[in-house]
Amino acid sequence: MRLKTLAFVFCFALSPLPLLAACGGSFDNFVQNMKAEAVSKGHAPASVDRFFSGIQQSQSVLRADRDQGMFQRPFLDFSRNLISDARLSKGQRLGREYDAVFDSVDRRYGVSRGVLLAFWAFETAYGTYQGDFNTANALVTLAHDCRRPDLFRPQVFAALELYEMGDFDPRTTTGAWAGEIGMVQMLPRDILENGQDADGDGHVRLKTSAPDALMSGAAMLADFGWRKGEPWLQEVRLPDNFDWSQTGVHVTKPVSTWADMGVTARSGNLFRGATASLILPQGHKGPAFITYPNFNIYFDWNQSFTYVVTAAYFATLIEGAPKMDRGAPDKGLNAEQMKALQSKLQARGHDVGKVDGILGARTRIAVQLEQQRLGLPADAWPTLALLGKL
């Protein structure tokens, strides 16, 4: 799922074309302008007419886009909801079943099977539920909507291109509410750029071919910059007297430096060949992880910190890592308390992005700075004590 959390945009996608359709306004007029723009880009008028015929605005897509409350859950709750022994066992079984595919993926892209299996699990429950939203309607609806038009407008034209290739039917192709298609949920532009025919049938079938979906997902991660054969995340132990202000994805040090500071792997050995960060998803009393450069690639797939940590952690479980030490974190804030905290942080001059009740990267940095100022453990985990002091 490649969904960028972009700023609110009223305007246009970057293009010199005078036919460029502004977001918002009459949906019918918007569709007509999109059709004119498609023709101006070189698409055959008859093909454009067929593709856009019957396109409808989807209110259910808009509701789904506005309602993403699951990302307000703290990491331990979120991960408990997504990870089960049954899901873990199935992932490991599928890893064996598609062993030849994963070996081929490893040779070509160096992406570990656990990484792809975790995405396969979280995105579509290993392909069993791929979404029932009409993809063409979803993409045009989100392109018309003024929240993220610059993300979705190019996806409409990419879907049109797939249609012209015979690999997309605007009437019957379904997927997630945000327009992703297939077992690992890829947007049309990503399918055009990274789709792989791994089963040799002459088509990229991400909805029905596990080899195609897995190889395409690996190709996309490689395109994002995945470092071949390197780890992504590892659980660690930290000394009690550790400087918590040094944690967070915005702080990177050589792994040897972290080792000198007392960081040790909970299992196995630290990967010494890279720089890394330390993250405390629920503060210094909860689990701790060292994150390697490949961890940052996850944010090109999904920008939710909680989702990324959970997916990365589940990938390590599939590959044999022990279950994490959950610790005993201090109680966090509910959604309304988090919004109140974000408002207070904004009032103190911090950029927390949208006041949405979600503990994102910018809110974490602001929390950490205020914790330092107030003499609290600077672990970026907001608590009622911090809210009260602010």
N, C-alpha and C positions, 0 to 999 in steps of 0.2 A: 504494500500500500504506500504509494509515494505521494503523501499529502503534506505540502508545505504549509506551515502556519504563517500566513502572510498578513501584512498590515491591511487595514480596511482601505479599499481602493474604489474610487468613484469613476475612474477615467477609462482609458483605452489601452489595449495592448500596443506594444511598440511596433508600429508599422507605418510606412509612408502612404498607404492607400487611403484615398478620400472616402472610400466606401466602408471604412471600418465602422462597425456597429458599436455604439456606446452601450454600456450596460444599462439595465433598467428600462423604464418606459413600457410601451405596448409590447407584449410578447410576440404578437403576430408581426409587427413592424420589425422587431429585432430579428426574427427568423428570416424575413424577406431581405434584410440587410446582410445577414450571414450568407444567404444564398448568393447574393450579388458579389460579395467578397470572394466566395468560393470560386465562382466563375472567373473573377478577375485574377485568381491565382492559377488559372489554367485548367480547372476541372470542367469536364463536359457539362453543358447545361442540362442535358437529359439525365445524366447521372446525379447531378445536384438535386434536380427536382424529385427523383425517386428517393434519394436519401432523406430529404427533409419532408417528404410527403407523410402527413400523419404525426409529425412531431408535436408533442404536447408538453406543457409546463407541468411539472410534478410537485404538488404540494407536499407529498410524503418525503421527497428528497430534501426539500427545504426544512421540513421539521427535523429530519435526521441530522442535517448539517448544524442546526441550532442546538440540538440536544446531544451533547457529548459528556454527560455527567459522569460516565464511568471513569473518565480520566481524572476526576477529582478524588478518587480513592487513593489512599496511601499505598505504597509499594507492597507491603506485606499482605494487605487485604486484596489488592489487585492481583498479585501473583497467586494467592490462595484460590481465587476465583478461576484463574486460567489454567493452573497446573494441578493435575491429579495423577495418581499412580497409573490409572488406566490410560490417560493421554500420554504419559511417559512411556509406558510399555508399548503402546501402539506405535509411537515414534521409533522406538528401537527396533520393533519388528519390521516396520516399513524400511528402515535403514538397511536391514538385512535383505529384504525382498528386492530392493532396487540397488543392491550393492554395486552392480556393474555400472549403473548410471552415476552413482556417487563417485565411483573410482574415476570415471571419465570427467566428471565435474572437477575433481581434485587435480587431475592432470592438466586440464585446460585453464582453470581459473584459480585453483588453490583455495576454494571456499569449502570449509568443513561441512560434513553432512548434517551435523547437529544444528548449524545455523539455518540451513534451508528447511530442515524438518520442523524447527521451531516456528518459522514463518508459515509453513504449510499447516501446522496445527492451529496457530492463532488466527490466521486469516480465514480459513474455510473448514476447520475441523478435519484436516487431511482430505479436503475436496468434497466432503459430504454436504456442505452448505456453502454455496458460492454466491448467494444473494439472488433475489428475484425482482430487482428493480430493472426496468427497461433502460439499457445503457445509453442509448441515443438520447432519450428524454432526459436522463439524469445529467448528461454532459451539457446539453443545450440549456437546461434549466439553470445549472450552476454558472454557465458562461453569461447568461442573462442577469443573474443575481449580482449585486454590486459588492459582495464580500470578497470574492477571489476570482474575478473574471480573467485576470492575466494568467492564472493557472489553468483554467478550464477551456478558454477559447481555443488554444492550440490543440487541445485534445479532441475537440469537435472535428477539426480539419484532419487530424490523424485518423479518427474513426472513419471519416469519409474516404480517406486513402485506403484503409483496410477494406472498406466496402468495395471499392473499385478493384481490389486484388482478389475479391471473392472470399475474404476471411472475416466478414462482419455483416450481419443482417440487422439493419436498424429496427426491424419489426420484432425480431425474435431473440436477439442477443441480450442476455440479462447478466447482472452482476451486482456488485455492491452499490450502495446509494451514491457514492462519489465517483462512479464510473469505472471502477477497477473490474477487471475480467479475469476469470480463471482461478486455478487452485492456489496460486500464490498472489493473486490480485495485483495485476499490472494495468496501468493506464495505457490507452491506445498509443500514445507517443513512445512510451517505453517498449511496447510490443514491436513497433516499427523499428526501433533502434537496436533492441536487444533480443527480440524473439528468436528462438532456436528450434529448428526441426530436429529434435534429438532421436525420434523414432524412425526417421527416414521415409515418412509417407508423403513428403512434398508439401506439407502444410505445417503451420505453427498452431497447434490446437491446445491452448492453455486450459480449456475447460474439461477436456476429456483425456488428454495424454499427460500422465505424470512425468515421463521423461522430458517432454517438451517444456512443461511448467518448471521443473527443477533446473534444467539447463538454462532456461531463459532467466529465471531468478538469479542464478549464479552470474550470468553474463551482465545483468543489470548491476549487481553488487560490484563486479569488476569494473564496470563503467563508472561507478561512483568513486572508485579508487581503492577497492579492497586490496590489502597487502597479502599476497599469495603465501599461504602456509603459516601465517602468524595468528596468535591468539587474539581474543577480543575482550574477554573479561575473566576475572579469577577472584574467588573469595580470599580475603586476607585477614590476618589478625594484626591489631595495632597496640602499641604500648599504652598503658593507662595515662601516662603523662604526655601523650602525643599532642602536637600543636594542631588542633582541629581547624584552625583558620587556613591550613595548607590543603584542605580537602576541597573537592569540587572539580568539575570538568574544565574549568577555566585555569586551573593550576597544573602545569605539566613539569615533570622532572625526569631525569634518567632513572631507570629502574634501579640502578646501583645506588643512587642517592636515596631512594625510598628504603632500600635495604639497610643502608647506613643509619637511617632514622628509626629502624626497628621494625619495619614492615616485613612480615613473613607470610608465606602462602599457607593457607589452611590445609591444602593437600597439593602434592607435587612441588614444583619449583617455580620461582618467578622467571619470567622470560626476560633475560638480560639484554636482548638486542634492540631495545626501543626506549623511547620515552613513554611516560604513562601518567595517569591521574588517579587520585583516590576519591571514591564517592561513598557517601553515607546516606543512602536513600531515606532513612528515618532517624538520622542523627547518630551521635556517638554511642548510644546504648543499643543500637540495632546492628544489622549486618553491615560489613564493610567489604568493598570490592576495589581491586585495582583494574583500571580500564586502559587497554592498549589502543593504538591508533585505529584499529579496525572497529572499535566500539563506536567511534565518531561517525563511521559510515552508516550505522543504523539510523541516524537522524535524517539521512537522505531517503530512507524508506518510510519513516514515521517520526514526526517531531515531538511526540509525547515522551517525556523523560521516563514516566512510569512504564509505559509500554515497552520502550527500548530496553530498560534495565531488566524487565521481566522476560522479554524475548531472548536477550543475551544470556541471562541466567539459565533459562530453560534449555538453551542450546548446550550449555556446559553439562547439565544433568543428563541429557540424551547421550553425551559422549563419556559419561561415567563419573562425573564429579559427584561428591557427596552432597546431600541436601544441606542448605545453608544453616548456620547458627542464627536463629531469628532474634536472639537477644531479648531484651525487655525495654523497648523504646518508650520514651515519654509520650503521653497522649498528644496527638496532633490536633489540628483545628478542623471543624466542620466547614462546609462550603461557605456559609454566611460569615463565620469568623475569619475565614481566609480572605474573603472579599473586604472585610473591615480592615484586616492587616494590610492588604494591598493598597487600600485607600490611604492608610496612615503612612505607608512607605512612600507613596506618591507625594504626599504632603511634605515629606522630608526631602524631596528632590530626587528620589530613586526612580529609575525607569523600570517598571515591572510589566510593561506591555498592557494588555487589556485586563481590567479588573474583572476576572472571571471565576475566581475561586479555585483556580488550578495552580498548583505549586510548580511552575515552570522554571526554566534556567535563570531568567532574569530576576524572578522573585526570590529564588534561592540565594543569588549573589547579594541582593539587597538585604535579605534576612541576615546573612553572614556578617555583612558590614555593620548592621545595627547591633548584632550580638557582640561583636568586638567592642563597639563603642560603649555598650552597657555592661561589659564585664561578664557576659554570659558565655558558656561554651559555644564557640563559633563554628557550629557544625551544620549550619544552613537548614536546620529542622525547626520550623516555627511551632511554638507552644503557647499555651495560655499565659505563661509567665512573661514571654516576650511581648505578647499583645497587651498585657496589662501595663508593662513598663513603657510602651509606646503611647 
